[in-house]
C-alpha cells in the first residue's frame, strides 16, 4: 500500500510540472495564438497584407476584366487589373483618405474612396463596376467570300449610356478594322488612320453613327478558313496605349482591347 501511495504522489508531481510547462508555452505563444484564433496566419504576414490591400474593378457585361487602369491620382500611381479585375494597392500608403479612379476605353470611369489606418484600409475595398458607354457592331455583305472578293463593312457605334459621348483621335479617319486568323492579325489593325488631323464624334444618348469601309481579299494571300473581323472608332487621343502594339507592354493593352470586342466571322474559300 505504501508503494502505491508513493507512486500516486509522483504522478501528481509529474502532472503539475506538465501543466506548468504547458502554461508557460501558452503564455509565450499568446500573441500567435490570438492571431490564429482570429483567422490570421502569424507566420505569413505578407499573405495577410496582400489580401487586405487587394481591390477589384470589373467591366459591365464583359467576361474579361484585364488591363483596366486604376489610379491614385493624388500621388500619380497607377495599377492594372488582371483578367479577373483584381489589382494590388501600394503597401506604403500613408494614413488618411484616398480615392481610386478606374478607366477603360468605351466604358465610363468610376471612383471609390477608402481610408488607410495604420497602413491598411479601414475596411475591405468594394468591387466596383465601369458601365459601358459605347457598343460596336460590325456587319458585312455576306459571310462567305473568295479570294479577290471585296468585303463591304459597316461599323455601327451606339451610345448605350445616359450621357453624351465624345470619341476623339489625333488622326483621321478614326474608324478602323482588323482581320484576325487563328489569333494573328492578317490585315489592318485597331489604329486610327494615317492623316495627321484631329477627328471627333459626339454621340447623344441612344444615338448611333455608321461608317462604311471595305476590304479586298488579296488573291492567294490567305488560306481557306474562318476569319474574325473587328471594327472600332480608335479614340487615340484619350486611350493611345490601347491602340499601339509597338512594344511588349503596349501589345498587352492592344490584345486586351480585342478581347472585349465582338467580331463578325467570315469564311474565306
Helices and strands as residue ranges (DSSP letters): H 2-28, H 30-37, H 45-52, E 54-59, E 69-72, E 77-80, E 86-88, E 96-103, E 110-117, E 120-121, E 128-130, E 134-140, E 144-145, E 150-159, E 165-169, E 175-181, E 184-188, E 199-203, E 208-216, E 225-233, G 240-243, H 248-259, E 264-268
